[in-house]
Amino acid sequence: MDFDQHKSGPGEIHVSIRPADRWSWHELRALWEYRELLLFLTWRDIKVKYRQTTVGLLWVILQPVATMLIFSIFFGRVVGIDSGGLPYPLFAFSGIVPWLFFSNSVNSSSNSLVGSSNLITKVYFPRMIIPGAAVLAGLVDFLVALVVVGLTMAWFGVTLTRQIIFLPFLLILTVLLTFGIGLWMAALNVRYRDVRHALPFILQLWMFATPIIYPTSLIPPDWRRLINLNPLTGLIDAYRAVLLGRPIDWSPLLFTSILTMVVLVLAAWYFRRTEEFFADIV
């Protein structure tokens, strides 16, 4: 951050604190110095999410399980989508869990700055911490849901393979992609409040453009290149491969990794350009 000092009258000195014009090691160090605030806000978001709910943290399990059951009935039984030899409930479940983390976290982080206006207008801290806390709060739900996926695999007699060693990499990549998009949406939502209304609709359409209820193999070859431009295509397929012992298609996953870095850089750049005005318009 930069400091501007000026006199407004006899004996009066005003100090303005504003974000630096560009990234520096000092800015990265500031994020680390405020790590305790990040953990505090993450814990706050977790408590607020389930405060005054009847079943509390059970919603972490109920949402993906209920979605999996509905998909299994309509798309597995009624439509009869080919799941490539896997039990359809397990096929759908392994795609639903990472998707719910992504969609819920992007939606939460997009509203995080507006919902924390009392903090933004009163005290300085790296604003990126606020959408970051929203993503980390969703990560807790994600990890719990992955345990339920493991139990479902045991129920259907599917065992883990050595490919499970790639799971931490997929988790990190998913968090970075989610944070990048959430950061972008959070900054846009401060300036354009239409984002909060448009984003749920966009995410709903995005879900059907992602191979969650159907395998990528059902996509015609002419359309497969197009669907591979969706960064979640490579991620969802990779989760299924790692969890269910299928071959990993590295090409779309490599594209997702490169696109994630691009999204992070552009999102951070846009966030820093607009951060100076957050306190005025939030």
C-alpha positions in Angstrom: 0.0 0.0 0.0 1.0 3.7 -0.5 0.7 6.5 2.0 -0.1 10.1 1.0 0.4 12.8 3.6 -0.9 16.4 3.2 -1.9 19.4 5.4 -5.5 20.6 5.3 -5.2 23.4 7.8 -3.1 24.7 10.7 -1.9 21.8 12.7 -3.9 19.3 10.7 -2.2 16.5 8.8 -4.2 13.9 6.9 -2.8 10.6 5.8 -4.4 8.7 3.0 -3.8 5.0 2.7 -4.4 3.5 -0.8 -3.4 0.4 -2.6 -0.1 0.4 -4.5 -0.3 1.0 -8.2 1.2 -2.4 -8.9 2.1 -5.6 -7.2 5.3 -5.8 -5.2 6.8 -8.2 -2.8 5.6 -5.9 0.0 2.0 -6.6 -1.1 2.5 -10.3 -1.0 4.1 -10.1 2.4 1.1 -8.0 3.6 -1.2 -10.9 2.6 0.9 -13.2 4.7 1.0 -10.8 7.6 -2.8 -10.7 7.7 -3.2 -14.5 7.6 -4.8 -14.6 11.1 -7.5 -12.2 9.8 -8.0 -14.6 6.8 -8.5 -17.5 9.2 -10.9 -15.4 11.4 -13.0 -14.4 8.4 -13.1 -18.0 7.1 -14.3 -19.2 10.5 -16.9 -16.4 10.5 -18.2 -17.4 7.1 -18.5 -21.0 8.2 -20.5 -20.0 11.3 -22.7 -17.6 9.5 -23.5 -20.2 6.8 -25.0 -22.7 9.2 -26.2 -20.3 12.0 -29.8 -21.0 13.1 -30.1 -24.0 10.8 -31.9 -27.1 12.2 -29.4 -29.7 10.9 -26.3 -27.5 10.8 -23.3 -29.0 9.2 -25.3 -31.9 7.8 -26.2 -29.5 4.9 -22.6 -30.2 3.7 -23.7 -33.8 3.1 -27.4 -33.3 2.3 -26.9 -31.0 -0.7 -24.6 -33.2 -2.8 -26.3 -36.4 -1.8 -29.8 -35.1 -2.6 -28.5 -33.7 -6.0 -26.9 -37.1 -6.7 -30.1 -39.0 -6.0 -32.1 -36.7 -8.3 -29.6 -36.9 -11.1 -29.5 -40.7 -10.6 -33.2 -41.1 -10.9 -33.8 -38.8 -13.9 -30.6 -39.1 -15.9 -29.4 -42.5 -14.8 -32.7 -44.4 -14.7 -35.2 -42.4 -16.9 -32.8 -41.1 -19.6 -30.3 -43.9 -19.2 -27.1 -41.9 -19.8 -24.1 -44.2 -20.3 -21.7 -43.7 -17.5 -18.9 -45.8 -19.0 -19.3 -48.9 -16.9 -19.5 -47.0 -13.6 -22.5 -47.0 -11.3 -24.3 -43.8 -12.3 -24.8 -42.5 -8.8 -21.0 -42.7 -8.2 -20.3 -41.2 -11.6 -22.6 -38.3 -10.9 -21.5 -37.9 -7.3 -17.8 -37.6 -8.3 -18.7 -34.6 -10.6 -21.3 -33.0 -8.4 -19.0 -32.5 -5.4 -16.3 -30.4 -7.1 -18.9 -28.5 -9.0 -20.8 -27.5 -5.9 -17.6 -26.3 -4.3 -16.9 -24.2 -7.4 -20.4 -22.7 -7.9 -21.1 -22.1 -4.2 -17.7 -20.5 -3.5 -17.8 -18.3 -6.6 -21.3 -17.1 -5.7 -20.3 -16.5 -2.0 -17.1 -14.7 -2.9 -18.8 -12.5 -5.4 -21.0 -11.1 -2.7 -18.3 -11.1 0.0 -17.1 -7.5 -0.5 -20.6 -6.0 -0.5 -21.5 -8.1 2.6 -18.4 -6.8 4.4 -18.9 -3.1 3.8 -18.6 -2.3 7.5 -15.0 -3.6 7.5 -13.9 -2.1 4.2 -15.0 1.4 5.1 -13.4 1.4 8.6 -10.0 -0.2 8.5 -7.3 -1.1 6.0 -6.3 -4.6 5.2 -5.7 -6.5 2.0 -9.2 -6.7 0.5 -8.3 -9.9 -1.3 -8.6 -11.6 2.0 -12.4 -11.3 2.0 -13.2 -13.3 -1.2 -10.3 -15.6 -0.2 -12.0 -16.4 3.1 -15.3 -17.2 1.2 -13.4 -19.7 -0.9 -11.6 -21.3 2.1 -15.0 -21.6 3.9 -16.3 -23.6 1.0 -13.2 -25.7 0.9 -14.1 -27.1 4.3 -17.5 -28.3 2.9 -15.6 -29.7 -0.1 -13.3 -31.9 1.9 -16.2 -33.3 4.0 -18.1 -34.1 0.8 -15.0 -35.9 -0.6 -15.1 -38.2 2.4 -18.7 -39.0 1.6 -17.6 -39.8 -2.0 -15.1 -42.2 -0.5 -17.8 -43.9 1.5 -20.0 -44.1 -1.6 -17.1 -45.8 -3.5 -16.8 -48.3 -0.7 -20.5 -49.0 -0.9 -20.2 -49.8 -4.7 -17.0 -51.7 -4.2 -14.7 -49.3 -6.0 -11.3 -49.0 -4.5 -8.7 -46.2 -4.7 -5.7 -46.6 -7.0 -2.3 -45.0 -7.0 -3.7 -42.1 -9.0 -5.1 -40.7 -5.7 -1.6 -39.1 -5.3 -2.8 -36.5 -7.8 -5.8 -35.4 -5.7 -3.9 -32.7 -3.7 -2.8 -31.1 -7.1 -6.5 -31.1 -8.2 -7.6 -29.5 -5.0 -5.0 -26.7 -5.3 -5.9 -26.1 -8.9 -9.6 -26.0 -8.1 -9.1 -23.6 -5.3 -6.9 -21.3 -7.4 -9.4 -21.3 -10.3 -12.3 -20.7 -7.9 -10.5 -17.9 -6.2 -9.5 -16.2 -9.4 -13.1 -16.2 -10.8 -14.5 -15.3 -7.4 -12.0 -12.4 -7.0 -13.1 -11.0 -10.4 -16.8 -11.3 -9.7 -16.4 -9.7 -6.2 -14.7 -6.6 -7.8 -17.3 -6.4 -10.5 -20.2 -6.8 -8.0 -19.0 -3.8 -6.1 -19.3 -1.6 -9.2 -22.2 -3.4 -11.0 -24.8 -4.8 -8.7 -26.3 -6.7 -11.6 -23.7 -9.3 -11.1 -25.4 -10.8 -8.0 -28.5 -11.4 -10.2 -26.8 -12.6 -13.3 -24.2 -14.9 -11.8 -26.5 -17.7 -10.4 -28.1 -17.9 -13.9 -24.7 -18.1 -15.6 -23.5 -20.8 -13.2 -26.6 -22.8 -13.9 -25.9 -22.7 -17.6 -22.3 -23.4 -16.9 -23.2 -26.6 -15.1 -24.9 -28.1 -18.2 -21.9 -27.1 -20.2 -19.7 -29.2 -17.8 -19.6 -33.0 -18.0 -21.3 -33.7 -14.7 -24.4 -35.6 -15.7 -22.9 -37.0 -18.8 -19.4 -38.2 -19.8 -17.2 -36.3 -22.2 -17.2 -39.4 -24.5 -20.9 -38.7 -25.4 -20.0 -35.3 -26.9 -19.6 -35.5 -30.7 -16.0 -35.1 -31.8 -16.8 -31.8 -33.6 -18.1 -30.3 -30.3 -15.5 -31.9 -28.0 -12.9 -29.2 -28.6 -15.4 -26.6 -27.7 -16.4 -28.2 -24.4 -12.7 -28.6 -23.6 -12.4 -24.8 -23.6 -14.5 -25.0 -20.4 -11.8 -25.2 -17.6 -14.0 -27.3 -15.5 -14.2 -30.0 -18.1 -10.6 -31.1 -17.5 -11.0 -30.7 -13.7 -14.2 -32.8 -13.5 -12.8 -35.6 -15.7 -9.6 -35.5 -13.7 -11.4 -35.9 -10.4 -13.3 -38.9 -11.8 -10.0 -40.4 -13.1 -8.2 -39.9 -9.8 -11.0 -41.1 -7.6 -12.4 -43.9 -9.7 -9.1 -45.2 -11.2 -9.7 -44.2 -14.8 -7.0 -42.9 -17.2 -6.3 -39.2 -16.9 -6.7 -37.1 -20.0 -3.8 -34.6 -19.5 -4.5 -32.3 -22.4 -7.6 -30.6 -21.1 -6.1 -30.6 -17.6 -3.0 -28.8 -18.8 -5.2 -26.3 -20.6 -7.1 -25.8 -17.3 -3.8 -25.2 -15.4 -2.7 -22.6 -17.9 -6.0 -20.9 -18.0 -6.2 -20.8 -14.1 -2.9 -18.9 -14.0 -4.1 -16.4 -16.6 -7.4 -15.9 -14.7 -5.5 -15.3 -11.5 -3.2 -12.7 -13.0 -6.0 -10.9 -14.8 -8.3 -11.0 -11.7 -5.6 -9.7 -9.4 -4.8 -6.9 -11.9 -8.5 -5.9 -12.2 -9.0 -6.1 -8.4 -6.0 -3.9 -7.7 -7.2 -1.3 -10.2 -10.7 -1.1 -8.6 -9.7 -1.7 -5.0 -9.0 2.0 -4.4 -12.7 2.9 -4.9 -14.3 0.0 -2.9 -14.8 2.1 0.3 -16.6 4.8 -1.7 -19.1 2.7 -3.6 -19.5 -0.5 -1.6 
